[in-house]
Amino acid sequence: MPSVFFSYSHADEALRDQLEKQLSLLKRQGIIETWHDRRIGAGQDFAREIDDHIETDDIILLLISADFLDSDYCYEKEMMRAMARHDAGEAIVIPVILRACDWHGAPFGKLNASPPDGKPVTQFADRDQALLEVAKAVRSAAQRLNLTSAKKSVPAPAAPATKVASAPRTAGPRSSNLGLAKQFSERERDAFKVESFEYMSRFFESSLHELEQRNKGIEASFRRVDANRFTAAIYKNGTATSRCTVFMGGGIVGNGIGYLAQETAESNSYNEMLTVEADDQSMYLRGFGMSIRRPSQDSKLSQEGASELYWSMLIEALQYR
């Protein structure tokens, strides 16, 4: 049975979990088995376990995002070794484009990515459809491996009647329902908040640049004030149409990430605020839902979804006039 290895940044753990669920039927049918670093048990050597799987697993999924490309471990250790095995015909590497990023110039850029045409999973209106396309790619790869294995297999000679051959130990059937509730420490929550703020800062800077490039008469300003604050402004024909400050911690937002529709150094008011929440599987961001066009308080926002929320608040002055 082909084994599937997930190479991913922990910033994309929630998307990895969703993808693994989409692969459930393949696992139930005995077509594949999957492994990722969250399967490493207490007391096991973390690096050695990952190395063992990157060296032996048959299908390697590279879950691509800006965080993956930014990770030295993902890029230098896992991806580079995976590509070496792919080029040697020892494994099949499938780049899975989770979030928009500049990936075409990477060593895996020559490979056919999934979803089709390299469209990021998070840009699909129906995310399940995007992950289904990935599952189809994995199924196809597993079938190719099984066909190749069948062609190479040669029946072993029968054992002498006087000897009893010992059967090799194989992995037996097991449940795919092995997920346990996760608990996230205060330190993990704080780290997720900082990661989310940093992601949001990059998101705004890139979006403002692209907005300028695409629209005549539009100019934009992005300024990183300090580690906990950035400001943005959009000008149409030289006149400011929208401004904002996004800031983290302090003042009225406490342990959240606040949005204020003006440029300011103060932290004593906001138009919207995001807080870090968690369910039994992942951390996410939740807004207060302070406008009729905002997600409700029940919405579980990813880092990208939270960034889109704040971006929509900045740009709506241009879109609804």
N, C-alpha and C positions, 0 to 999 in steps of 0.2 A: 504494500500500500504506500503510495507516495506521501512523503511528509512535507508539510508546508511551514515555513519559518516566516514570522512577521518581523521585519526590520523597521522600526518606527521611533519617533520621538515621543517621550511621555506626554508632551503637550497635546498629542493626537490620540491619547489612550481611549477617549470616548468613541472616536470614529473607528478605531481598531476593534473595539468591542462590538460595534454595530456591524462591521464587516464580518467578524467571526460568526455572528448570529446568522448572517446571510449564507454562510458556508455550512450551516447545520445539516442540511439534507445530504450534502456530499459526505459529511462525517457519518451520518446515520446509515448511508448506503455502503459504507466501507470503501469509499473511493479515495479519501484522503484522511490524514490526521494532522492536527495543527499544534504548533508550539510557539510560545513567545516568552519573554523574560519574567512575566508574572507567574509562570509555572515553577520558578526556581524556589525550592524549599529552604526552610531555615537551616543554616549550617552548611549549605552548598556553596561552592566557589562560583560566584556570579560570573566572572569573566570566562572561566573555564567552561561553564555550562553553555554560554552563548557561543564560544568558539567551537565547541563540539557540534552544535547544531548548524552553525554557518558552514562548517566543513562537511557535513553529512546529509543535511536535508535536501530533498529533491527539487522543491519549488520554493523560491525565495521572493516574498512580496516586499518590495521597497515602498513604504507608505510615505509619499513625497509631499513635503510642505516646506515653507521657509524655515521652520524649526528643525526639520530633518536636515536640510542643507547646512544649517548653522551649527549642527552638532558634530563635533570632531569625531566622536565615537561612531555615530551612525554613518558618517560620510567616509572617514578614513579607514576604519576597521571593518565595519559590516558591509557597506556598499562596495568598497574596492575589492574585498575578498570574494563577495558574491559575483561581481563581474568577471573576476579571474576564473572562477569555476564555470560561469556561463560560457565564456569564450573557449574554455577547454572542453565543453560538452558534458560537464559533470553535473550541471544543474540548470534549471530554467528560471531566469529572473524576469519578473513582471513588475514594471514600475506602475504603481497605483497613485494617481494624482489626486491627493485629498484636497489641497487648497492651492489657490493660484500662487505661483512663484516662478522664478526664472530657472527652469530646469533643463531646457533643451540642450544647453552646452555641456551638461554633465556627461560622464562616461556612459550612463544608461540612456542618454538622450537618443541614441541610435536605435533603441528598441521600441517596438510597438507597445504603447502604454495603454492602460485601462483607467477609466472608461474610454470608449472610442474617441479618437481624435485628441486625446489628452485633456478633455474637458474636466475641470476639477469637480470632484464629488459634491463639494459644498455649493457649486453653482447650478446644480440641477434643481428644478422646482420640486421634483419628487426624488428625495435622497435614496429611497428604497430602490428605485429604478436604476440609479447610478451604481449602487452596491450590487444589484443583480447582474449588471454588465460585468463587474469584476468577478463575481461567482462563476459566470459563464466562461470567462477567460481561464480561471483556475480549473474548471472541469475539463476544458479543452486541453490544457497542459497535462493534466493527470492522465487523460486518455492517450495522449502521445507517448507519455512515459511508459504506460502499461503496454502499449503496442510494441514499443522498442524492446521492453523487457521480455515480452513473449517471443520475439524473434531471436533474441540472444540466448534464451534458455535452452539448455540441453538436458535431456533426461539423465539422471544419475544412474550408474549401474546398480543392479539389485544387490543387496547385502547378502553374504553367504547365509545359507539356511541355519548354520550352527551359531550365527551371531545375531544379536538383537540390536539394531541400531537405535541409539537414544535420540528421541525427537528433540529438535532444537526448541528452545523456549521462545514462544511468540507472544506478542501482545494480544490478549483476549479482548472480547467485546467489552465496552464500557459505556457508561452514560455520558451524554454530552452536557448534562445538567450538573456541572461541577462548580459553578460560580457561587461564591459566598459573599455575604454582605461585607462591604469595605467600610472602614472607619478612618476618617481623615483628621490628622492632628491639627492643632492651631498653627503650627509651623508650616504644614503643607498648605493650609488655607491661605496663610500670608504669602507664601511663595507663589501660589496660583494667582493671587491678586496682583502681585508685582509683574508676573509674566503677562497677565492680561493687559495691564497698563502699558507695558512695553510693546506688546503686539498692537494695541490701539494707536500708540504713537507712530509706529511704522505705517500702519494702515492709513492714518490721516495724511501723513507726509506724502505717501505714494499717490493717494487719491487726489490730493490737491494738485500735485504735479500733472497728473493725467487730465484733470479737469481743465487746466490751463492749455494743455496741448490740443484738446479736442474742441475748444470753444473760443471763437474769436471775440475779443473784447473782455475776456475774463482773465483776471489776475488773482493770484492766491498767495497768502503768506502763512508760513508755518514757523513757529518759534518754540524750541524746547527751552523752557525757562530754567528748570532744574530737574532733579531726579523724580520729582513728584508732580510735575505740572508742565503742560504745554498749551499754547494758544494757537488759534487758526482764524484766518479772516479771508473772505472772498469779496473781490471788487468787480463790479461790472461797469466798464467804461470809466474807470477811475473812482467810482463811488462805492463805498462799502455797503454791501447788501446783507452780510451776515458775519458775525463774530462769535467765538466761543472760547471758553477755557475748560480744559479737562484736567482734573486734579485728583490726587490720591491721598486719603487719610487727612487727619487734622480737622479742626473746626467742626462744623455741623455734620459733615459726612462721616466722621468717626473712622471706621475701618472700611469704608466703601470707596468707590470711584465716582466722583461727582461731575456733572456737566452744568455749566452756567453760560447763558447766551450773551456773554460779553467777555472782553479781555480784562482780567483782573488778577491781582496778587492776593486777594482775600479768599477765605475759605468758609465764610459764614452764611452762604446761601447757595441754592442750586435749583435748576429746573428739572433735573432728573438725577437719580442716584442708582448705582448698581452695587449690590452686595454679593459676597461669595456665599453660595449655598452648596449643599451636597445631598445626594440621595444615597442609596446603598451601593452604587457602582461608580459614580463619578462626581466631580465638582463642576459647578456651572455658575453662571451669573444671573441674577434676577433683578429686574428693574422695579421701580415703584409704580410704573404705569401712570405717569402724571399728565398724559394727554390722550385724547380719543384716538390718535393715530399711533399710539405706542402699544407694544405688547402688554398683555395683562400681567399681573403679579404672579400668575401661575406659569408663565413662560420660562423655560429653561434655556438660557442663552449660552451659546458657545462664545469663545473669544471673538470669532469672526462675526457672529450674530450681534454681540454687544457693540462691536465697532460699527456695524451697519446701523444699529439703532442711533448711536450718537452722530454718525455721519448724516443720517436722514434729517436729524434735527438741525444740523448746520445748513444743509443744502436746500431744505424745503422752501426757504424764502425765495429762491430762484425758480423753483419748480411750480409753485402754486400762485405766482403772481400773474 
